């Protein structure tokens, strides 16, 4: 085989390989589900809930607990408590924030963080423990989950005071039992200002003596 024919053969092989890679890339792109896009805005304004910073919330009234024995707020003094109200299915904001909650729980629980997912029911179907268990597992929650039946604590802590606009609120309570930070609802994912602000307040609270 002369040099010219050998060069053409190599070029042909390279072209075929490149074409195959392109086809595989297109096949992967069309067969892989696209990440769901959150409705906009996907988080409450940073101003919402600031009136509660520095106050101490009442005890919660949760009657059912998963992944934990029943917890009492007064007995968690000395811990940092991150409590997020969530519902499922049908809440893209809650689903989008699930990884952040689980990651913080795994990363900081040994440093004194307690993460609690407070479930408030919005579905048309009856509220059952089995429903909450299934949705908790689907979202990957291993931290304590409580059922806020009839939204009793959510109303006392959040909704009865003024029109907040969101129910998927997150409270960060420091070691003294004082509200240190509030994310007023919606989603927080890494890269969001709300995510960064919440994690920064979380770390500061853990470092508080």
C-alpha positions in Angstrom: 0.0 0.0 0.0 1.5 3.4 -1.0 1.6 6.4 1.3 -1.3 8.1 -0.4 -3.7 5.1 -0.1 -2.6 4.5 3.5 -3.3 8.2 4.4 -6.8 7.9 2.9 -7.5 4.8 4.8 -6.5 6.4 8.1 -8.6 9.5 7.3 -11.6 7.2 6.5 -11.3 5.4 9.8 -11.1 8.7 11.7 -14.1 10.1 9.9 -16.1 7.0 10.7 -15.1 7.1 14.3 -16.0 10.7 14.7 -19.3 10.1 13.1 -20.1 7.2 15.4 -19.2 9.3 18.5 -21.5 12.1 17.3 -24.3 9.7 16.7 -23.8 8.2 20.2 -23.8 11.7 21.7 -27.1 12.6 20.0 -28.6 9.3 21.0 -27.7 9.9 24.7 -29.0 13.5 24.5 -32.4 12.4 23.2 -32.7 9.4 25.5 -31.7 11.1 28.7 -34.5 13.0 30.5 -33.8 16.7 30.9 -33.6 18.1 34.4 -36.9 19.6 35.3 -36.9 23.4 35.4 -38.3 25.1 38.4 -41.1 27.7 38.0 -39.9 31.3 38.4 -39.5 32.8 40.9 -38.4 29.6 42.6 -37.8 31.1 46.0 -39.3 33.7 48.3 -37.8 37.2 48.7 -35.0 37.4 51.2 -37.1 40.0 53.1 -39.9 37.6 53.9 -39.7 36.4 57.5 -37.1 38.8 58.8 -39.5 40.1 61.4 -39.1 36.7 63.2 -35.3 36.8 63.4 -34.1 37.0 67.0 -37.4 35.6 68.4 -38.0 32.2 70.0 -40.7 29.9 68.5 -43.3 28.1 70.5 -42.9 24.3 70.9 -44.1 22.3 67.9 -47.1 20.0 68.1 -46.1 17.2 65.7 -47.8 13.9 66.5 -46.1 11.4 64.2 -42.3 11.0 63.6 -40.3 9.0 61.1 -36.6 8.1 61.2 -36.5 9.2 64.9 -38.1 9.0 68.2 -40.3 12.0 69.0 -38.2 15.2 69.4 -39.0 18.2 71.6 -37.7 21.7 70.8 -36.9 22.5 74.4 -34.7 19.3 74.7 -32.7 20.3 71.6 -31.2 23.3 73.3 -27.5 23.3 72.6 -28.1 21.9 69.1 -28.6 23.8 65.9 -32.0 22.9 64.4 -32.8 23.3 60.7 -36.5 22.6 60.1 -38.1 22.7 56.6 -41.8 22.3 55.8 -42.3 20.2 52.7 -45.0 18.3 50.9 -45.2 15.7 48.1 -46.0 14.9 45.4 -46.6 18.1 43.4 -44.0 20.4 45.1 -41.1 20.9 42.7 -39.5 23.3 45.2 -39.5 20.7 47.9 -38.0 18.1 45.6 -35.3 20.5 44.4 -34.3 21.3 48.0 -34.2 17.6 49.1 -30.5 17.1 48.2 -29.4 20.2 50.2 -31.2 19.1 53.3 -29.8 15.5 53.1 -26.3 16.7 52.4 -26.3 19.2 55.3 -27.6 16.5 57.6 -24.9 14.0 56.6 -22.2 16.7 56.7 -23.0 18.5 59.9 -24.9 16.2 62.2 -21.7 15.2 64.1 -21.1 18.9 64.7 -24.5 19.4 66.4 -27.0 19.9 63.5 -30.5 18.4 63.7 -32.4 18.5 60.4 -36.2 18.0 60.6 -38.6 17.7 57.6 -42.0 18.9 58.7 -44.6 17.4 56.3 -47.7 19.4 55.6 -50.3 17.6 53.5 -51.7 19.2 50.3 -52.7 16.2 48.2 -56.4 15.3 47.6 -55.8 11.8 49.0 -56.1 11.2 52.7 -53.1 11.8 54.9 -51.5 8.6 56.0 -48.2 7.7 57.6 -47.6 5.3 54.7 -47.8 8.2 52.2 -45.3 10.3 54.1 -42.9 7.3 54.5 -43.1 6.6 50.8 -42.4 10.2 49.8 -39.6 10.6 52.3 -37.9 7.5 50.9 -38.4 8.7 47.4 -36.7 12.1 48.2 -33.9 10.3 50.1 -34.6 11.7 53.5 -32.7 9.9 56.3 -33.1 12.7 58.9 -36.1 13.0 61.2 -39.4 13.6 59.5 -42.5 14.9 61.4 -46.1 15.2 60.3 -47.6 18.6 60.9 -51.2 17.5 61.0 -53.7 20.2 59.9 -50.6 22.5 59.6 -50.9 23.3 63.3 -47.3 24.3 63.9 -46.9 25.8 60.5 -49.8 28.2 61.2 -48.5 29.1 64.6 -45.0 29.7 63.5 -45.6 31.2 60.1 -49.0 31.6 58.5 -51.1 33.2 61.2 -48.8 36.2 61.6 -49.2 37.8 58.1 -49.5 36.8 54.5 -46.3 35.0 53.7 -47.2 33.7 50.3 -45.3 30.4 50.7 -45.7 27.4 53.0 -42.4 25.6 52.2 -40.5 27.7 54.8 -37.2 26.8 56.5 -36.3 27.9 60.0 -32.7 27.8 61.4 -32.7 27.8 65.2 -29.4 28.3 67.0 -28.1 26.7 70.1 -29.9 29.1 72.4 -33.3 28.3 70.8 -33.4 31.6 68.9 -34.4 31.9 65.2 -31.2 32.8 63.4 -32.2 32.6 59.8 -35.4 32.1 57.7 -35.7 31.0 54.1 -39.2 32.1 53.3 -40.2 29.3 51.0 -39.5 27.7 47.6 -36.3 26.0 46.6 -32.7 26.3 47.4 -30.1 24.7 45.3 -26.4 25.1 45.2 -25.4 28.3 43.5 -28.6 30.2 44.6 -28.1 33.2 46.9 -30.7 31.6 49.3 -28.7 28.4 49.5 -25.4 30.2 50.1 -27.0 32.5 52.8 -28.6 29.6 54.6 -25.5 27.4 54.6 -23.4 30.4 55.8 -25.9 31.0 58.7 -25.9 27.3 59.5 -22.1 27.1 59.8 -22.0 30.3 61.9 -24.6 28.8 64.2 -22.7 25.6 64.6 -19.5 27.6 65.5 -21.5 29.6 68.1 -20.4 28.9 71.7 
